């Protein structure tokens, strides 16, 4: 009785490779926002004017702006950053250093933005409260039985000044804080992102 070959279907299933662009890529895409950036070399990530090693070098504005532009278009806050680089230029030790530098940079930026945002909010609250006090003082002068030139002039100065402080304070509290929040969300996402290099 002749020997039959092994199950062809089973053999084919074992030979199908799981590449980064297939099953794993689909899984990541479903869970996170995938940012893909093409690089000619590792230097594209960093500033041309900074000659320090990759471990302490400043990031390029072009790189951060491109990452920000792509991230804004994504829905999910979790980011998977794919850096595509020519295979012949890849070096695992260098890539590990760069990934650490990227995470450190965005973490430091996030911390700085939090401080600036808190300072802006406090300034906005202080200005708003000052404006309200000035408006209360102007209203108090209006209701005084004695009307003199000095009191009228003071009321005319206090009332618009109060409105100015109130609106400036509210603008700092809401509009400026909203801008800070967008930057903060981006840096927080990048600081906790999964960063990988892929050959092209």
C-alpha positions in Angstrom: 0.0 0.0 0.0 1.6 3.3 -1.1 2.5 6.0 1.5 0.3 9.1 1.3 1.8 12.5 1.7 1.3 14.5 4.9 -1.8 16.7 5.2 -1.1 19.6 2.8 -3.5 22.0 4.5 -1.7 21.4 7.9 1.7 21.9 6.3 0.7 25.2 4.7 -0.6 26.5 8.0 2.7 25.8 9.8 4.6 27.6 7.0 2.7 30.9 7.1 4.9 33.4 8.9 3.5 36.0 11.3 5.2 39.2 10.1 5.0 42.6 11.7 2.8 43.7 8.8 0.2 40.9 9.3 -1.3 39.6 12.5 0.7 41.6 15.0 0.3 44.8 13.0 -3.5 44.3 12.8 -3.7 43.7 16.5 -1.7 46.9 17.3 -3.7 48.9 14.8 -6.9 47.8 16.5 -5.7 48.8 20.0 -3.5 51.8 19.3 -3.0 54.7 16.9 -0.1 53.7 14.7 2.2 56.5 13.6 4.6 55.6 10.8 7.5 57.9 10.0 10.1 57.3 7.3 13.7 58.1 8.2 16.8 58.3 5.9 19.0 57.9 9.0 18.8 58.1 12.8 19.9 61.8 12.5 16.5 62.7 11.0 15.1 62.4 14.5 17.5 64.9 16.0 18.5 68.5 15.6 21.2 69.3 13.1 22.6 72.0 15.4 23.1 69.6 18.3 26.4 67.6 18.2 25.9 65.7 21.4 25.4 61.9 21.3 22.0 60.4 20.8 21.5 59.8 24.6 21.3 63.6 25.3 20.6 65.2 21.9 17.7 67.5 21.2 14.9 66.4 18.9 14.4 67.9 15.5 11.4 70.3 15.2 10.6 68.6 11.9 10.3 65.2 13.6 8.2 66.4 16.5 5.9 68.5 14.3 5.4 65.6 11.9 4.6 63.2 14.8 2.2 65.8 16.2 0.5 66.3 12.9 -0.1 62.6 12.4 -1.2 62.1 16.1 -3.9 64.8 15.8 -5.6 62.8 13.0 -5.7 59.7 15.2 -8.6 58.8 17.5 -7.0 56.6 20.1 -4.8 58.3 22.7 -2.5 55.2 22.9 0.3 55.5 20.3 2.4 52.9 18.6 5.3 54.8 16.9 6.8 53.0 13.9 10.1 54.4 12.7 11.0 53.1 9.2 14.7 53.1 8.4 16.9 51.4 5.7 17.8 47.9 6.9 21.6 48.4 6.2 21.7 51.3 8.7 20.1 49.6 11.6 21.9 49.1 14.9 20.1 47.6 17.9 22.2 49.3 20.6 21.7 52.7 18.9 17.9 52.1 18.6 17.6 51.3 22.3 19.4 54.5 23.2 17.2 56.5 20.8 14.0 55.0 22.2 15.0 55.9 25.7 15.9 59.5 24.6 12.5 59.9 23.0 10.6 58.7 26.0 12.7 60.9 28.3 12.2 64.0 26.1 8.4 63.7 25.9 8.2 62.9 29.7 10.2 66.1 30.5 8.0 68.1 28.1 4.9 66.7 29.7 6.2 67.7 33.2 7.1 71.2 32.0 3.7 71.7 30.3 1.9 70.7 33.5 3.8 73.3 35.5 3.1 76.0 32.9 -0.6 75.1 32.7 -1.0 75.2 36.5 0.7 78.6 36.5 -1.5 79.9 33.8 -4.7 78.7 35.6 -3.6 80.4 38.9 -2.8 83.6 37.0 -6.2 83.4 35.3 -8.0 82.9 38.6 -6.1 85.8 40.2 -7.0 88.2 37.4 -10.7 87.1 37.4 -10.9 87.6 41.2 -9.2 91.0 40.9 -11.6 92.1 38.2 -14.6 91.1 40.2 -13.3 93.1 43.2 -12.7 96.1 41.0 -16.3 95.9 39.7 -17.7 95.5 43.2 -15.7 98.6 44.2 -17.1 100.5 41.2 -20.6 99.5 42.1 -20.0 100.6 45.7 -18.9 104.1 44.5 -22.1 104.4 42.3 -24.3 103.9 45.4 -22.6 106.4 47.6 -24.8 109.3 48.4 -22.0 111.8 48.0 -21.0 112.4 44.3 -17.7 114.1 43.7 -15.5 114.5 40.7 -12.8 112.3 42.2 -15.3 109.5 43.0 -16.9 109.6 39.6 -13.4 109.5 37.9 -12.4 106.6 40.1 -15.6 104.7 39.2 -15.0 105.3 35.5 -11.5 103.9 35.8 -12.5 100.9 38.0 -15.4 99.6 36.0 -13.7 99.0 32.6 -10.6 97.8 34.4 -12.7 95.2 36.3 -14.2 93.9 33.0 -10.7 93.8 31.4 -9.3 91.7 34.3 -12.3 89.4 34.4 -12.2 88.6 30.6 -8.4 88.3 30.5 -8.6 85.9 33.5 -11.3 83.8 31.9 -9.4 83.7 28.6 -6.4 82.3 30.4 -8.5 79.8 32.3 -10.3 78.3 29.3 -8.7 79.2 26.0 -5.0 79.1 27.0 -5.6 76.0 29.2 -7.2 74.2 26.2 -4.1 74.8 24.1 -1.9 73.5 26.9 -4.1 70.5 27.3 -3.7 69.5 23.6 0.1 69.7 23.8 0.0 67.9 27.2 -2.1 65.0 25.8 0.3 64.6 22.8 3.4 64.5 25.0 1.8 62.1 27.5 0.8 59.8 24.7 4.3 59.9 23.2 6.0 59.4 26.6 4.1 56.2 27.2 4.1 55.1 23.5 5.5 51.8 22.2 8.4 52.8 19.9 9.8 50.3 17.4 12.1 50.5 14.4 11.3 48.6 11.2 13.6 48.0 8.2 12.7 49.2 4.7 
